[in-house]
Amino acid sequence: MSLRKLLTAGLSLASFAALWTAPALAEDFVIGAVSARTGFMAAYDAPFMQGVTMYIAEANKKGGLLGKYPIKLIERDDASDPQKAAIAVAELLKKEKLNAFVSSAISPNAIAAGNMVAKKDLLIMHTIASQPTIPARAGAGSYLVMMSDAHMGGVYAKFARDDLKAKTAYIVTSDFDPYTEFLPLYFKDLFEKLGGKVIGQSSFAYDQQEFSKVVADIKKLPQEPDVIVAMPFDNDFPIFINQLRAGGVKSTYLGPDVLDQPSVKGLGKMVEGLYYVTMAAPSASAAAGNFVKAYEAEFGNADAYYPAMVGYSAMRLLAAAVDAAGSTEPKAIRDAFGQLVNVETEIGTVTFKGVGKAPNLPVHIMRIEGGEGKYVKSIKLDPAEIPTAKK
């Protein structure tokens, strides 16, 4: 996930104030976190950290990790700014004895933080970062806990070929962001390996407001593609889909994750039948559904449950690594995290061993019907099916 906006009503800094300032005790398991409480990335980082705090509160009622190490979260706001993030990370590493770390999803922030904490042999998770090249650039302890762009593209390809029986596709990219640029290309990689054919490609600029050239290029094709794959952000999506449908293009559309937002529902018939992918589908499992209810009761901003569920599940993964290590020693936890297999979480069963630095987990296919996102199925790729990360 990149710069896609979530509704942020109900996010409160006050609920975290005590966590930012209270000193850690010697027996605490201390997590340092530098993420966005303000600025554009707060829409994603803040709900993620709310999920983290939910897990911490529940775990500490049972004694903490391994039943005896209370979890202490020490946070700093990076204001969605790479320079402020680097300063805050350096400060935490200097002042606190940490067991694990969380950074923002913004690529420069994540990479800089990863390289700094690597010197301390710490595990670092990057909120909802999905760019698969981040861990290789961010040091030995860097792991994504969000499905990667490569994973999403691969799932779409498998779904298009196996379930939609699509033979042809048209992709639309934008070099504004790695998500908008590379996800359609990841789709192309696996779609063509599975026997499909991408019959056309065009590009757009961020906030360009006009997609007539893209529509015209599609209309020039001898035959409409079976599917169209494009990941415009929230500001571009309504214009894109309106002009696409108004131009008479009826191809099945595979779009950006989490399209079941109020701004999209208001588009009515224009978005009927569109598909999107998500890790956080309340209807996919009882655990996911129960989390959403608990999150809404705790924070009141149900529309932000997606990153919150990822944050909560990330803590489950961290706890599983501590259990596997049998220790709170940072390097042991870091190494155990990469060996996790079939860990049950609210976002599904997660594996890292044999996969790399991004999780392999079920990705949920959703379809907009009657203005609501309806669960279709879950797809978990074989590691060999996940497209290779692009720089």
TITI-183622 format. One line per field, with one value per residue (C-alpha): y, x, z; residue number from 0; residue in one letter. Coordinates in steps of 0.25 Angstrom, whole numbers, plus 5000, padded with zeros to 4 digits. Last residue first. Layout:
BEGIN
c2 Y|...
c1 X|...
c3 Z|...
pos NUM|...
code A|...
//
This chain:
BEGIN
c2 4992|4980|4969|4955|4950|4941|4928|4921|4924|4916|4927|4928|4931|4935|4935|4944|4954|4965|4979|4988|4997|4988|4978|4982|4969|4965|4955|4952|4950|4937|4939|4939|4949|4958|4957|4943|4932|4919|4922|4935|4928|4935|4928|4939|4954|4952|4943|4928|4926|4916|4916|4926|4925|4939|4944|4934|4942|4955|4949|4943|4956|4964|4955|4954|4939|4925|4928|4921|4928|4942|4939|4936|4949|4957|4950|4953|4967|4968|4963|4975|4984|4978|4978|4993|4996|4990|4995|5010|5010|5006|5019|5017|5014|5003|4998|4999|4991|4981|4979|4979|4968|4959|4959|4956|4945|4939|4938|4944|4952|4963|4964|4969|4965|4972|4970|4978|4974|4983|4977|4990|5002|5011|5006|5014|5024|5027|5013|5019|5031|5022|5012|4998|5000|4994|4990|4996|4991|4979|4983|4974|4980|4988|5000|5009|5022|5025|5013|5017|5032|5028|5018|5028|5040|5032|5026|5038|5045|5031|5026|5019|5004|4999|4985|4983|4970|4962|4972|4978|4973|4979|4989|5004|5005|5002|5013|5023|5020|5023|5035|5040|5038|5053|5058|5057|5055|5046|5044|5033|5021|5011|4997|4987|4973|4966|4951|4940|4926|4925|4931|4943|4945|4943|4955|4963|4964|4968|4979|4984|4985|4992|5006|5009|5003|5008|5022|5034|5024|5022|5009|5004|4989|4983|4968|4956|4941|4943|4930|4939|4928|4922|4933|4945|4940|4935|4949|4956|4948|4951|4966|4965|4957|4966|4978|4972|4967|4975|4970|4974|4970|4978|4972|4969|4983|4993|4992|4977|4979|4991|4984|4978|4991|4988|4997|4996|4997|4995|4984|4984|4973|4978|4974|4987|4992|4987|4998|5009|5002|4999|5013|5019|5009|5011|5026|5026|5016|5023|5011|5017|5009|4999|4993|4981|4978|4992|4998|5013|5026|5024|5016|5025|5037|5031|5027|5041|5048|5039|5041|5056|5055|5046|5054|5048|5055|5046|5044|5037|5024|5016|5003|4995|4980|4973|4961|4950|4941|4938|4952|4960|4956|4952|4966|4970|4962|4969|4983|4980|4975|4987|4996|4989|4991|5006|5006|5001|5012|5023|5018|5018|5032|5037|5036|5050|5058|5055|5043|5037|5026|5024|5012|5006|4993|4990|4976|4981|4974|4986|4996|5006|5020|5027|5037|5032|5022|5032|5041|5030|5032|5047|5046|5042|5036|5037|5041|5037|5032|5024|5031|5023|5028|5014|5000
c1 5056|5047|5044|5042|5028|5022|5019|5031|5026|5013|5002|4991|4978|4965|4951|4940|4937|4927|4931|4918|4912|4902|4913|4928|4936|4947|4959|4966|4981|4985|4999|5014|5020|5031|5046|5048|5039|5046|5042|5033|5020|5006|4993|4982|4981|4975|4987|4991|5006|5008|5024|5033|5048|5050|5045|5054|5066|5061|5057|5070|5077|5068|5070|5056|5057|5050|5054|5041|5033|5039|5037|5022|5021|5026|5016|5005|5010|5009|4995|4991|4998|4991|4978|4980|4984|4971|4962|4962|4948|4944|4948|4942|4955|4952|4938|4942|4955|4947|4937|4948|4956|4944|4942|4956|4957|4943|4950|4949|4936|4945|4954|4968|4978|4972|4970|4961|4950|4940|4926|4919|4928|4920|4907|4909|4920|4916|4922|4936|4936|4930|4942|4940|4952|4962|4973|4975|4968|4965|4954|4946|4946|4933|4940|4929|4936|4927|4932|4947|4944|4937|4947|4959|4952|4948|4962|4970|4969|4968|4981|4981|4985|4982|4979|4969|4963|4957|4964|4954|4957|4964|4970|4967|4957|4968|4977|4965|4962|4976|4976|4963|4969|4969|4970|4985|4986|4998|5002|4997|5003|4999|5000|4994|4992|4996|4995|4991|4998|5001|5015|5008|4999|5011|5020|5008|5003|5017|5016|5003|5008|5021|5017|5005|5011|5025|5020|5019|5024|5009|5004|4992|4991|4983|4979|4976|4973|4964|4958|4952|4956|4969|4975|4970|4971|4985|4989|4982|4990|5003|5001|4997|5010|5019|5012|5016|5006|5008|5017|5030|5043|5056|5066|5077|5078|5068|5072|5068|5056|5051|5051|5037|5029|5018|5020|5008|5015|5030|5035|5049|5056|5068|5083|5087|5095|5083|5075|5081|5080|5066|5062|5068|5061|5048|5048|5052|5041|5030|5024|5027|5037|5035|5046|5049|5056|5061|5070|5067|5074|5083|5074|5062|5070|5075|5061|5056|5067|5064|5049|5051|5059|5049|5037|5023|5022|5033|5025|5032|5027|5032|5024|5026|5022|5022|5032|5027|5017|5027|5023|5014|5008|4994|4988|5001|4997|4983|4988|5000|4991|4982|4994|4999|4986|4986|5000|4994|4983|4994|5003|4992|4985|4997|5005|5000|5005|5004|5005|5014|5024|5036|5034|5043|5038|5043|5041|5041|5049|5058|5047|5043|5041|5027|5028|5022|5013|5006|5002|4996|4982|4984|4988|4974|4969|4954|4952|4964|4957|4967|4975|4984|4998|5005|5000
c3 4965|4962|4971|4965|4963|4974|4967|4972|4987|4984|4984|4995|4989|4997|4991|4987|4999|4995|4996|4997|4987|4982|4978|4979|4978|4987|4986|4999|4999|5007|5013|5009|5016|5011|5015|5008|5004|5010|5024|5024|5026|5030|5032|5031|5033|5047|5050|5050|5048|5037|5038|5044|5041|5037|5051|5058|5053|5058|5071|5073|5069|5079|5092|5097|5098|5095|5081|5076|5086|5083|5068|5071|5079|5067|5058|5067|5067|5052|5053|5061|5052|5040|5046|5049|5034|5030|5041|5037|5033|5047|5053|5067|5074|5084|5080|5065|5068|5075|5064|5053|5061|5063|5048|5045|5055|5050|5036|5022|5025|5032|5020|5024|5014|5002|4987|4978|4968|4961|4958|4961|4960|4951|4956|4969|4969|4984|4988|4984|4993|5004|5003|4998|4988|4998|4989|4976|4963|4955|4944|4936|4922|4918|4911|4906|4907|4919|4926|4925|4927|4940|4944|4943|4949|4961|4962|4961|4975|4982|4975|4962|4962|4948|4942|4931|4928|4917|4907|4897|4882|4870|4880|4877|4888|4898|4893|4893|4907|4911|4903|4909|4923|4928|4943|4943|4958|4957|4942|4933|4926|4915|4912|4902|4898|4911|4908|4917|4917|4932|4930|4923|4935|4945|4939|4935|4949|4954|4943|4948|4962|4957|4954|4963|4975|4972|4972|4962|4950|4946|4940|4932|4928|4917|4918|4910|4912|4924|4930|4941|4952|4947|4938|4945|4959|4956|4951|4962|4972|4965|4965|4980|4983|4975|4982|4995|5006|5018|5029|5022|5029|5031|5041|5031|5026|5019|5004|5003|5012|5003|4990|4992|4992|5001|5014|5023|5036|5033|5043|5049|5056|5063|5062|5068|5055|5047|5055|5047|5033|5035|5040|5027|5018|5025|5025|5010|5007|5014|5022|5035|5045|5056|5065|5073|5087|5090|5101|5100|5099|5087|5078|5081|5078|5065|5061|5064|5055|5044|5044|5045|5032|5025|5028|5030|5043|5049|5062|5073|5080|5092|5093|5106|5106|5119|5119|5128|5120|5109|5104|5114|5127|5122|5123|5116|5104|5103|5104|5095|5084|5084|5084|5071|5065|5068|5062|5049|5050|5052|5041|5030|5030|5038|5024|5020|5031|5046|5055|5045|5050|5059|5068|5078|5084|5099|5105|5120|5131|5132|5133|5121|5124|5121|5110|5097|5103|5112|5100|5091|5094|5093|5078|5074|5061|5061|5046|5038|5026|5018|5006|4997|4997|4997|5000
pos 390|389|388|387|386|385|384|383|382|381|380|379|378|377|376|375|374|373|372|371|370|369|368|367|366|365|364|363|362|361|360|359|358|357|356|355|354|353|352|351|350|349|348|347|346|345|344|343|342|341|340|339|338|337|336|335|334|333|332|331|330|329|328|327|326|325|324|323|322|321|320|319|318|317|316|315|314|313|312|311|310|309|308|307|306|305|304|303|302|301|300|299|298|297|296|295|294|293|292|291|290|289|288|287|286|285|284|283|282|281|280|279|278|277|276|275|274|273|272|271|270|269|268|267|266|265|264|263|262|261|260|259|258|257|256|255|254|253|252|251|250|249|248|247|246|245|244|243|242|241|240|239|238|237|236|235|234|233|232|231|230|229|228|227|226|225|224|223|222|221|220|219|218|217|216|215|214|213|212|211|210|209|208|207|206|205|204|203|202|201|200|199|198|197|196|195|194|193|192|191|190|189|188|187|186|185|184|183|182|181|180|179|178|177|176|175|174|173|172|171|170|169|168|167|166|165|164|163|162|161|160|159|158|157|156|155|154|153|152|151|150|149|148|147|146|145|144|143|142|141|140|139|138|137|136|135|134|133|132|131|130|129|128|127|126|125|124|123|122|121|120|119|118|117|116|115|114|113|112|111|110|109|108|107|106|105|104|103|102|101|100|99|98|97|96|95|94|93|92|91|90|89|88|87|86|85|84|83|82|81|80|79|78|77|76|75|74|73|72|71|70|69|68|67|66|65|64|63|62|61|60|59|58|57|56|55|54|53|52|51|50|49|48|47|46|45|44|43|42|41|40|39|38|37|36|35|34|33|32|31|30|29|28|27|26|25|24|23|22|21|20|19|18|17|16|15|14|13|12|11|10|9|8|7|6|5|4|3|2|1|0
code K|K|A|T|P|I|E|A|P|D|L|K|I|S|K|V|Y|K|G|E|G|G|E|I|R|M|I|H|V|P|L|N|P|A|K|G|V|G|K|F|T|V|T|G|I|E|T|E|V|N|V|L|Q|G|F|A|D|R|I|A|K|P|E|T|S|G|A|A|D|V|A|A|A|L|L|R|M|A|S|Y|G|V|M|A|P|Y|Y|A|D|A|N|G|F|E|A|E|Y|A|K|V|F|N|G|A|A|A|S|A|S|P|A|A|M|T|V|Y|Y|L|G|E|V|M|K|G|L|G|K|V|S|P|Q|D|L|V|D|P|G|L|Y|T|S|K|V|G|G|A|R|L|Q|N|I|F|I|P|F|D|N|D|F|P|M|A|V|I|V|D|P|E|Q|P|L|K|K|I|D|A|V|V|K|S|F|E|Q|Q|D|Y|A|F|S|S|Q|G|I|V|K|G|G|L|K|E|F|L|D|K|F|Y|L|P|L|F|E|T|Y|P|D|F|D|S|T|V|I|Y|A|T|K|A|K|L|D|D|R|A|F|K|A|Y|V|G|G|M|H|A|D|S|M|M|V|L|Y|S|G|A|G|A|R|A|P|I|T|P|Q|S|A|I|T|H|M|I|L|L|D|K|K|A|V|M|N|G|A|A|I|A|N|P|S|I|A|S|S|V|F|A|N|L|K|E|K|K|L|L|E|A|V|A|I|A|A|K|Q|P|D|S|A|D|D|R|E|I|L|K|I|P|Y|K|G|L|L|G|G|K|K|N|A|E|A|I|Y|M|T|V|G|Q|M|F|P|A|D|Y|A|A|M|F|G|T|R|A|S|V|A|G|I|V|F|D|E|A|L|A|P|A|T|W|L|A|A|F|S|A|L|S|L|G|A|T|L|L|K|R|L|S|M
//
